[in-house]
């Protein structure tokens, strides 16, 4: 029987991508905390595949959080949460930013499960040292 050899770091890469999606869809904050823990624990010692996915998901989570804060500041600037502008900003945020991050997370998860590295468009070359 031909067994497919799993690339080193595949499991950690899949976990990173799953935590990224869970942070967006299920348990925001809790899953980010777990992702941050994995990132800081394995960022130097993990195989390159896992390092790539950990770095991409960690940076994308931070950027997504910053964009969420910007959306809230925009809501406050446009008249607060009682204003009709609130719905405009929320709908624009969720149909553009949030759904884009979810879609990129799904692609990243598929790449991780296949044992391939993945870089997010636009932010893919950002990294922390």
Rosetta constraint file for C-alpha pairs under 8 A:
AtomPair CA 6 CA 10 HARMONIC 6.88 0.50
AtomPair CA 6 CA 115 HARMONIC 7.20 0.50
AtomPair CA 7 CA 115 HARMONIC 5.83 0.50
AtomPair CA 8 CA 47 HARMONIC 6.12 0.50
AtomPair CA 8 CA 49 HARMONIC 7.24 0.50
AtomPair CA 8 CA 50 HARMONIC 7.94 0.50
AtomPair CA 9 CA 13 HARMONIC 6.10 0.50
AtomPair CA 9 CA 46 HARMONIC 6.70 0.50
AtomPair CA 9 CA 47 HARMONIC 5.26 0.50
AtomPair CA 9 CA 48 HARMONIC 7.27 0.50
AtomPair CA 9 CA 49 HARMONIC 5.60 0.50
AtomPair CA 9 CA 50 HARMONIC 4.69 0.50
AtomPair CA 10 CA 14 HARMONIC 6.15 0.50
AtomPair CA 10 CA 49 HARMONIC 6.69 0.50
AtomPair CA 10 CA 50 HARMONIC 6.32 0.50
AtomPair CA 10 CA 112 HARMONIC 6.17 0.50
AtomPair CA 10 CA 113 HARMONIC 6.66 0.50
AtomPair CA 10 CA 115 HARMONIC 5.54 0.50
AtomPair CA 11 CA 15 HARMONIC 6.23 0.50
AtomPair CA 11 CA 50 HARMONIC 7.83 0.50
AtomPair CA 11 CA 113 HARMONIC 7.89 0.50
AtomPair CA 12 CA 16 HARMONIC 6.13 0.50
AtomPair CA 12 CA 50 HARMONIC 5.52 0.50
AtomPair CA 13 CA 17 HARMONIC 6.30 0.50
AtomPair CA 13 CA 49 HARMONIC 6.65 0.50
AtomPair CA 13 CA 50 HARMONIC 4.41 0.50
AtomPair CA 13 CA 51 HARMONIC 7.56 0.50
AtomPair CA 13 CA 52 HARMONIC 7.85 0.50
AtomPair CA 13 CA 53 HARMONIC 5.26 0.50
AtomPair CA 13 CA 54 HARMONIC 6.50 0.50
AtomPair CA 13 CA 112 HARMONIC 5.50 0.50
AtomPair CA 13 CA 113 HARMONIC 7.83 0.50
AtomPair CA 14 CA 18 HARMONIC 6.03 0.50
AtomPair CA 14 CA 109 HARMONIC 6.01 0.50
AtomPair CA 14 CA 112 HARMONIC 5.23 0.50
AtomPair CA 14 CA 113 HARMONIC 5.97 0.50
AtomPair CA 15 CA 19 HARMONIC 6.05 0.50
AtomPair CA 16 CA 20 HARMONIC 6.20 0.50
AtomPair CA 16 CA 35 HARMONIC 6.29 0.50
AtomPair CA 16 CA 38 HARMONIC 7.80 0.50
AtomPair CA 16 CA 53 HARMONIC 6.44 0.50
AtomPair CA 16 CA 54 HARMONIC 5.56 0.50
AtomPair CA 16 CA 57 HARMONIC 6.64 0.50
AtomPair CA 17 CA 21 HARMONIC 6.32 0.50
AtomPair CA 17 CA 53 HARMONIC 6.90 0.50
AtomPair CA 17 CA 54 HARMONIC 7.71 0.50
AtomPair CA 17 CA 57 HARMONIC 6.45 0.50
AtomPair CA 17 CA 105 HARMONIC 6.41 0.50
AtomPair CA 17 CA 106 HARMONIC 7.94 0.50
AtomPair CA 17 CA 108 HARMONIC 6.37 0.50
AtomPair CA 17 CA 109 HARMONIC 5.17 0.50
AtomPair CA 17 CA 112 HARMONIC 7.41 0.50
AtomPair CA 18 CA 22 HARMONIC 6.02 0.50
AtomPair CA 18 CA 109 HARMONIC 6.72 0.50
AtomPair CA 19 CA 23 HARMONIC 5.90 0.50
AtomPair CA 19 CA 31 HARMONIC 5.49 0.50
AtomPair CA 19 CA 32 HARMONIC 7.06 0.50
AtomPair CA 19 CA 34 HARMONIC 7.43 0.50
AtomPair CA 19 CA 35 HARMONIC 6.12 0.50
AtomPair CA 20 CA 24 HARMONIC 6.50 0.50
AtomPair CA 20 CA 31 HARMONIC 7.16 0.50
AtomPair CA 20 CA 32 HARMONIC 7.08 0.50
AtomPair CA 20 CA 35 HARMONIC 7.23 0.50
AtomPair CA 20 CA 57 HARMONIC 5.86 0.50
AtomPair CA 20 CA 58 HARMONIC 7.72 0.50
AtomPair CA 20 CA 61 HARMONIC 6.84 0.50
AtomPair CA 20 CA 105 HARMONIC 6.79 0.50
AtomPair CA 21 CA 25 HARMONIC 6.04 0.50
AtomPair CA 21 CA 26 HARMONIC 7.85 0.50
AtomPair CA 21 CA 102 HARMONIC 6.40 0.50
AtomPair CA 21 CA 105 HARMONIC 5.91 0.50
AtomPair CA 21 CA 106 HARMONIC 7.45 0.50
AtomPair CA 22 CA 26 HARMONIC 4.86 0.50
AtomPair CA 22 CA 27 HARMONIC 5.91 0.50
AtomPair CA 22 CA 28 HARMONIC 7.08 0.50
AtomPair CA 22 CA 31 HARMONIC 6.23 0.50
AtomPair CA 23 CA 27 HARMONIC 5.30 0.50
AtomPair CA 23 CA 28 HARMONIC 4.24 0.50
AtomPair CA 23 CA 29 HARMONIC 6.42 0.50
AtomPair CA 23 CA 30 HARMONIC 7.17 0.50
AtomPair CA 23 CA 31 HARMONIC 4.88 0.50
AtomPair CA 23 CA 32 HARMONIC 5.69 0.50
AtomPair CA 23 CA 61 HARMONIC 7.96 0.50
AtomPair CA 24 CA 28 HARMONIC 5.96 0.50
AtomPair CA 24 CA 98 HARMONIC 7.67 0.50
AtomPair CA 24 CA 101 HARMONIC 8.00 0.50
AtomPair CA 24 CA 102 HARMONIC 6.94 0.50
AtomPair CA 27 CA 31 HARMONIC 5.90 0.50
AtomPair CA 28 CA 32 HARMONIC 6.55 0.50
AtomPair CA 29 CA 33 HARMONIC 6.01 0.50
AtomPair CA 30 CA 34 HARMONIC 6.46 0.50
AtomPair CA 31 CA 35 HARMONIC 6.04 0.50
AtomPair CA 32 CA 36 HARMONIC 5.98 0.50
AtomPair CA 32 CA 58 HARMONIC 7.98 0.50
AtomPair CA 32 CA 61 HARMONIC 7.22 0.50
AtomPair CA 33 CA 37 HARMONIC 6.14 0.50
AtomPair CA 34 CA 38 HARMONIC 6.26 0.50
AtomPair CA 35 CA 39 HARMONIC 6.03 0.50
AtomPair CA 35 CA 54 HARMONIC 7.71 0.50
AtomPair CA 35 CA 58 HARMONIC 6.76 0.50
AtomPair CA 36 CA 40 HARMONIC 6.13 0.50
AtomPair CA 36 CA 58 HARMONIC 6.60 0.50
AtomPair CA 37 CA 41 HARMONIC 5.99 0.50
AtomPair CA 38 CA 42 HARMONIC 5.88 0.50
AtomPair CA 38 CA 43 HARMONIC 7.81 0.50
AtomPair CA 38 CA 54 HARMONIC 7.62 0.50
AtomPair CA 39 CA 43 HARMONIC 5.27 0.50
AtomPair CA 39 CA 54 HARMONIC 5.65 0.50
AtomPair CA 39 CA 55 HARMONIC 6.93 0.50
AtomPair CA 39 CA 58 HARMONIC 7.02 0.50
AtomPair CA 42 CA 46 HARMONIC 5.16 0.50
AtomPair CA 42 CA 51 HARMONIC 7.31 0.50
AtomPair CA 43 CA 51 HARMONIC 5.72 0.50
AtomPair CA 43 CA 54 HARMONIC 7.27 0.50
AtomPair CA 43 CA 55 HARMONIC 7.46 0.50
AtomPair CA 44 CA 51 HARMONIC 7.56 0.50
AtomPair CA 46 CA 50 HARMONIC 5.90 0.50
AtomPair CA 46 CA 51 HARMONIC 5.68 0.50
AtomPair CA 47 CA 51 HARMONIC 6.14 0.50
AtomPair CA 48 CA 52 HARMONIC 5.97 0.50
AtomPair CA 49 CA 53 HARMONIC 6.47 0.50
AtomPair CA 49 CA 112 HARMONIC 7.96 0.50
AtomPair CA 49 CA 115 HARMONIC 7.28 0.50
AtomPair CA 49 CA 116 HARMONIC 6.94 0.50
AtomPair CA 49 CA 117 HARMONIC 5.56 0.50
AtomPair CA 50 CA 54 HARMONIC 5.93 0.50
AtomPair CA 51 CA 55 HARMONIC 5.94 0.50
AtomPair CA 52 CA 56 HARMONIC 6.13 0.50
AtomPair CA 52 CA 117 HARMONIC 6.29 0.50
AtomPair CA 52 CA 118 HARMONIC 7.05 0.50
AtomPair CA 52 CA 119 HARMONIC 7.65 0.50
AtomPair CA 53 CA 57 HARMONIC 6.02 0.50
AtomPair CA 53 CA 108 HARMONIC 7.73 0.50
AtomPair CA 53 CA 112 HARMONIC 7.38 0.50
AtomPair CA 53 CA 117 HARMONIC 6.83 0.50
AtomPair CA 53 CA 118 HARMONIC 6.67 0.50
AtomPair CA 53 CA 119 HARMONIC 7.89 0.50
AtomPair CA 54 CA 58 HARMONIC 5.99 0.50
AtomPair CA 55 CA 59 HARMONIC 6.09 0.50
AtomPair CA 55 CA 127 HARMONIC 6.81 0.50
AtomPair CA 55 CA 128 HARMONIC 7.94 0.50
AtomPair CA 56 CA 60 HARMONIC 6.00 0.50
AtomPair CA 56 CA 118 HARMONIC 7.83 0.50
AtomPair CA 56 CA 119 HARMONIC 6.46 0.50
AtomPair CA 56 CA 120 HARMONIC 6.72 0.50
AtomPair CA 56 CA 124 HARMONIC 6.52 0.50
AtomPair CA 56 CA 127 HARMONIC 7.95 0.50
AtomPair CA 57 CA 61 HARMONIC 5.93 0.50
AtomPair CA 57 CA 105 HARMONIC 8.00 0.50
AtomPair CA 58 CA 62 HARMONIC 6.35 0.50
AtomPair CA 59 CA 63 HARMONIC 6.19 0.50
AtomPair CA 59 CA 123 HARMONIC 7.96 0.50
AtomPair CA 59 CA 126 HARMONIC 7.50 0.50
AtomPair CA 59 CA 127 HARMONIC 7.23 0.50
AtomPair CA 60 CA 64 HARMONIC 5.94 0.50
AtomPair CA 60 CA 101 HARMONIC 7.85 0.50
AtomPair CA 60 CA 120 HARMONIC 7.92 0.50
AtomPair CA 60 CA 123 HARMONIC 7.41 0.50
AtomPair CA 61 CA 65 HARMONIC 6.12 0.50
AtomPair CA 62 CA 66 HARMONIC 6.21 0.50
AtomPair CA 63 CA 67 HARMONIC 6.15 0.50
AtomPair CA 64 CA 68 HARMONIC 6.20 0.50
AtomPair CA 64 CA 97 HARMONIC 7.73 0.50
AtomPair CA 64 CA 98 HARMONIC 7.70 0.50
AtomPair CA 64 CA 101 HARMONIC 7.59 0.50
AtomPair CA 65 CA 69 HARMONIC 6.31 0.50
AtomPair CA 66 CA 70 HARMONIC 6.21 0.50
AtomPair CA 67 CA 71 HARMONIC 6.15 0.50
AtomPair CA 67 CA 97 HARMONIC 7.89 0.50
AtomPair CA 68 CA 72 HARMONIC 6.32 0.50
AtomPair CA 68 CA 93 HARMONIC 7.99 0.50
AtomPair CA 69 CA 73 HARMONIC 6.17 0.50
AtomPair CA 70 CA 74 HARMONIC 6.06 0.50
AtomPair CA 71 CA 75 HARMONIC 6.22 0.50
AtomPair CA 71 CA 89 HARMONIC 6.77 0.50
AtomPair CA 71 CA 90 HARMONIC 7.47 0.50
AtomPair CA 71 CA 93 HARMONIC 6.98 0.50
AtomPair CA 72 CA 76 HARMONIC 6.28 0.50
AtomPair CA 73 CA 77 HARMONIC 6.04 0.50
AtomPair CA 74 CA 78 HARMONIC 6.05 0.50
AtomPair CA 74 CA 89 HARMONIC 7.54 0.50
AtomPair CA 75 CA 79 HARMONIC 6.53 0.50
AtomPair CA 75 CA 80 HARMONIC 5.53 0.50
AtomPair CA 75 CA 81 HARMONIC 6.55 0.50
AtomPair CA 75 CA 85 HARMONIC 6.90 0.50
AtomPair CA 75 CA 86 HARMONIC 5.42 0.50
AtomPair CA 75 CA 89 HARMONIC 6.57 0.50
AtomPair CA 76 CA 80 HARMONIC 4.07 0.50
AtomPair CA 76 CA 81 HARMONIC 6.70 0.50
AtomPair CA 78 CA 83 HARMONIC 7.56 0.50
AtomPair CA 78 CA 85 HARMONIC 6.41 0.50
AtomPair CA 78 CA 86 HARMONIC 7.70 0.50
AtomPair CA 79 CA 83 HARMONIC 5.46 0.50
AtomPair CA 79 CA 85 HARMONIC 7.21 0.50
AtomPair CA 79 CA 86 HARMONIC 7.94 0.50
AtomPair CA 80 CA 86 HARMONIC 7.05 0.50
AtomPair CA 81 CA 86 HARMONIC 5.68 0.50
AtomPair CA 82 CA 86 HARMONIC 7.17 0.50
AtomPair CA 84 CA 88 HARMONIC 7.11 0.50
AtomPair CA 85 CA 89 HARMONIC 6.27 0.50
AtomPair CA 86 CA 90 HARMONIC 6.09 0.50
AtomPair CA 87 CA 91 HARMONIC 5.86 0.50
AtomPair CA 88 CA 92 HARMONIC 6.14 0.50
AtomPair CA 89 CA 93 HARMONIC 5.96 0.50
AtomPair CA 90 CA 94 HARMONIC 6.08 0.50
AtomPair CA 91 CA 95 HARMONIC 5.94 0.50
AtomPair CA 92 CA 96 HARMONIC 5.93 0.50
AtomPair CA 92 CA 97 HARMONIC 7.86 0.50
AtomPair CA 93 CA 97 HARMONIC 5.31 0.50
AtomPair CA 93 CA 98 HARMONIC 6.40 0.50
AtomPair CA 94 CA 98 HARMONIC 4.74 0.50
AtomPair CA 94 CA 99 HARMONIC 6.04 0.50
AtomPair CA 95 CA 99 HARMONIC 5.64 0.50
AtomPair CA 95 CA 100 HARMONIC 7.82 0.50
AtomPair CA 96 CA 100 HARMONIC 5.92 0.50
AtomPair CA 97 CA 101 HARMONIC 6.23 0.50
AtomPair CA 98 CA 102 HARMONIC 6.27 0.50
AtomPair CA 99 CA 103 HARMONIC 6.11 0.50
AtomPair CA 100 CA 104 HARMONIC 6.12 0.50
AtomPair CA 101 CA 105 HARMONIC 6.00 0.50
AtomPair CA 102 CA 106 HARMONIC 6.24 0.50
AtomPair CA 103 CA 107 HARMONIC 6.39 0.50
AtomPair CA 104 CA 108 HARMONIC 6.04 0.50
AtomPair CA 104 CA 120 HARMONIC 6.93 0.50
AtomPair CA 105 CA 109 HARMONIC 6.04 0.50
AtomPair CA 106 CA 110 HARMONIC 6.25 0.50
AtomPair CA 107 CA 111 HARMONIC 6.20 0.50
AtomPair CA 108 CA 112 HARMONIC 6.05 0.50
AtomPair CA 108 CA 118 HARMONIC 6.00 0.50
AtomPair CA 108 CA 119 HARMONIC 7.99 0.50
AtomPair CA 109 CA 113 HARMONIC 6.11 0.50
AtomPair CA 110 CA 114 HARMONIC 6.22 0.50
AtomPair CA 111 CA 115 HARMONIC 6.22 0.50
AtomPair CA 111 CA 116 HARMONIC 5.05 0.50
AtomPair CA 111 CA 117 HARMONIC 6.54 0.50
AtomPair CA 111 CA 118 HARMONIC 6.37 0.50
AtomPair CA 112 CA 116 HARMONIC 5.60 0.50
AtomPair CA 112 CA 117 HARMONIC 6.69 0.50
AtomPair CA 112 CA 118 HARMONIC 7.55 0.50
AtomPair CA 119 CA 123 HARMONIC 7.86 0.50
AtomPair CA 119 CA 124 HARMONIC 4.54 0.50
AtomPair CA 119 CA 125 HARMONIC 7.32 0.50
AtomPair CA 120 CA 124 HARMONIC 4.31 0.50
